[in-house]
Amino acid sequence: MRATVLRALGSPENIAVEERPGLIPQPGEVVAQVLAAGVNYADLLMVMGRYQVKPPLPFVPGLEFCGIVTGVGAGVDRWRPGDRIMGAPLAGGCFAEQVAVPAQQIFRAPENLPDELGAQFVVAYGTAAFALKRAQLHAGETVLVGGAGGGVGVAVVDIAARLGARVIAAASSAEKLRVAQAHGAHHAVNYRTDALRPAIESLTGGGGVNVVLDTVGGRFFDDSLRCLARGGRMLVVGFASGILPRVPAEYLLLKNLSVLGIGFGGVLAADPAAVQATLDEALALHAARPFTPEIGGRFTLEEVPKALQRLADREVAGKQLVLPR
Ligand SMILES: NC(=O)c1ccc[n+]([C@@H]2O[C@H](COP(=O)([O-])OP(=O)(O)OC[C@H]3O[C@@H](n4cnc5c(N)ncnc54)[C@H](OP(=O)(O)O)[C@@H]3O)[C@@H](O)[C@H]2O)c1
């Protein structure tokens, strides 16, 4: 089978396609044919050696996929060859024709979920649903989404709009904002050209937003914390800007704010039942009114370095996919 292989940490350019022996499922594992793999920001961090999980070199990158089970190892009774699944193996391996995954890290892909949505459902939609649930978002509240045109960002817009929230998308380009609005955002703020705080003040009549979802960190975190209404909730999902923010505790006290850390990867590792419950909630929203996958580009295995570089260069609106065949 063909797989992308990273032999030295540091850059997407270090990835090359290699011919490898077909995978044989080990006890507790499932082997699947990859139909589509989602490209996540975490893939880029892993390739650069800056992610919390550091597999030994050489390794096959790719943290999320939709595929078909082709073999099961000893002790696996829940899955059979032919099952259509989605999964997010914590050690990667999805930018390949085949992937081996611990059986508890995969989930059934229902028939109404196209491959290209299944390949981004666990991480993007799972994280979005998990975060908004932790915020106890309810209909009529206002949500500000940073990086709203990115993979997680679009999923958050999709879900928050279906939950009846008023959604303000914030992003760095007209194209990313157009995408967020196509997915249900009611307002758009370009934080590259406009100052965030006055824009939010004007959109909320000075009242502020109830929830901020931050995938960006840095300046967006600092500014958006000050856009929260009294009792507001800040959801810390990621730091794509590369700048880790610091929380000014006195400001939380003054406005009864909460800052919530969102680590869906940790839930994936520790509590598959909780992941399944979260995915079920997102799938119920999809069944009621289907999500349309926002595809920011389709790539072959040979083109994986290009896809990762586009993420690093902030060029992608929506989610890029790797299609191994
Ligand atoms: N906590 C969790 O469980 C969890 C789960 C999934 C993802 N994440 C994290 O969430 C973040 C988003 O992931 P994703 O896969 O949705 O990534 P993505 O599609 O690349 O989106 C990230 C967004 O961040 C913005 N950004 C700001 N500064 C950037 C910079 N210097 N370089 C690149 N992007 C920058 C970009 O939007 P603008 O250009 O519009 O600013 C981009 O669209 C990542 O930090 C990821 O690690 C966390």
The ligand as a Tripos MOL2 file, in Angstrom:
@<TRIPOS>MOLECULE
LIG
   48    52     1     0     0
SMALL
NO_CHARGES

@<TRIPOS>ATOM
      1 N1         -8.8280   21.5190   21.5780 N.am      1 LIG1
      2 C1         -9.2250   20.6230   20.7080 C.2       1 LIG1
      3 O1         -9.7960   19.5910   21.0560 O.2       1 LIG1
      4 C2         -8.9710   20.9100   19.2650 C.ar      1 LIG1
      5 C3         -9.5560   20.1370   18.2650 C.ar      1 LIG1
      6 C4         -9.3300   20.4960   16.9310 C.ar      1 LIG1
      7 C5         -8.5200   21.5930   16.6380 C.ar      1 LIG1
      8 N2         -7.9360   22.2880   17.6470 N.ar      1 LIG1
      9 C6         -7.0990   23.4560   17.3900 C.3       1 LIG1
     10 O2         -7.9450   24.4480   16.8270 O.3       1 LIG1
     11 C7         -7.1930   25.2330   15.9160 C.3       1 LIG1
     12 C8         -7.8880   25.2070   14.5660 C.3       1 LIG1
     13 O3         -7.7530   23.9340   13.9670 O.3       1 LIG1
     14 P1         -8.2480   23.6980   12.4790 P.3       1 LIG1
     15 O4         -7.8850   22.3190   12.1150 O.co2     1 LIG1
     16 O5         -9.6300   24.1840   12.3490 O.co2     1 LIG1
     17 O6         -7.2510   24.6900   11.6930 O.3       1 LIG1
     18 P2         -7.4790   25.6480   10.4530 P.3       1 LIG1
     19 O7         -8.5220   25.0910    9.5600 O.co2     1 LIG1
     20 O8         -6.1330   25.9350    9.9050 O.co2     1 LIG1
     21 O9         -8.0630   26.9580   11.1100 O.3       1 LIG1
     22 C9         -7.2560   27.7500   11.9270 C.3       1 LIG1
     23 C10        -7.5490   29.2090   11.6610 C.3       1 LIG1
     24 O10        -6.6640   29.9570   12.4910 O.3       1 LIG1
     25 C11        -6.4520   31.2090   11.9090 C.3       1 LIG1
     26 N3         -5.0780   31.6610   12.1080 N.ar      1 LIG1
     27 C12        -4.7300   32.7780   12.7710 C.ar      1 LIG1
     28 N4         -3.4120   32.9240   12.7650 N.ar      1 LIG1
     29 C13        -2.8980   31.9020   12.0780 C.ar      1 LIG1
     30 C14        -1.5670   31.5360   11.7380 C.ar      1 LIG1
     31 N5         -0.5070   32.2690   12.1160 N.pl3     1 LIG1
     32 N6         -1.3780   30.4080   11.0090 N.ar      1 LIG1
     33 C15        -2.4240   29.6530   10.6500 C.ar      1 LIG1
     34 N7         -3.7270   29.9610   10.9410 N.ar      1 LIG1
     35 C16        -3.9490   31.0730   11.6560 C.ar      1 LIG1
     36 C17        -6.8050   31.0780   10.4310 C.3       1 LIG1
     37 O11        -7.9230   31.9300   10.2090 O.3       1 LIG1
     38 P3         -7.7270   33.4790    9.8320 P.3       1 LIG1
     39 O12        -6.7370   33.5390    8.7280 O.co2     1 LIG1
     40 O13        -9.0980   33.8470    9.4400 O.co2     1 LIG1
     41 O14        -7.2660   34.1300   11.0930 O.co2     1 LIG1
     42 C18        -7.2530   29.6390   10.2360 C.3       1 LIG1
     43 O15        -8.3900   29.5550    9.4130 O.3       1 LIG1
     44 C19        -5.7740   24.6680   15.9010 C.3       1 LIG1
     45 O16        -5.0040   25.4000   16.8020 O.3       1 LIG1
     46 C20        -5.9760   23.2540   16.3890 C.3       1 LIG1
     47 O17        -4.8160   22.7190   16.9740 O.3       1 LIG1
     48 C21        -8.1520   21.9660   18.9370 C.ar      1 LIG1
@<TRIPOS>BOND
     1     1     2 1
     2     2     3 2
     3     2     4 1
     4     4     5 ar
     5     4    48 ar
     6     5     6 ar
     7     6     7 ar
     8     7     8 ar
     9     8     9 1
    10     8    48 ar
    11     9    10 1
    12     9    46 1
    13    10    11 1
    14    11    12 1
    15    11    44 1
    16    12    13 1
    17    13    14 1
    18    14    15 2
    19    14    16 1
    20    14    17 1
    21    17    18 1
    22    18    19 2
    23    18    20 1
    24    18    21 1
    25    21    22 1
    26    22    23 1
    27    23    24 1
    28    23    42 1
    29    24    25 1
    30    25    26 1
    31    25    36 1
    32    26    27 ar
    33    26    35 ar
    34    27    28 ar
    35    28    29 ar
    36    29    30 ar
    37    29    35 ar
    38    30    31 1
    39    30    32 ar
    40    32    33 ar
    41    33    34 ar
    42    34    35 ar
    43    36    37 1
    44    36    42 1
    45    37    38 1
    46    38    39 2
    47    38    40 1
    48    38    41 1
    49    42    43 1
    50    44    45 1
    51    44    46 1
    52    46    47 1
@<TRIPOS>SUBSTRUCTURE
     1 LIG1         1 GROUP 0 **** ****
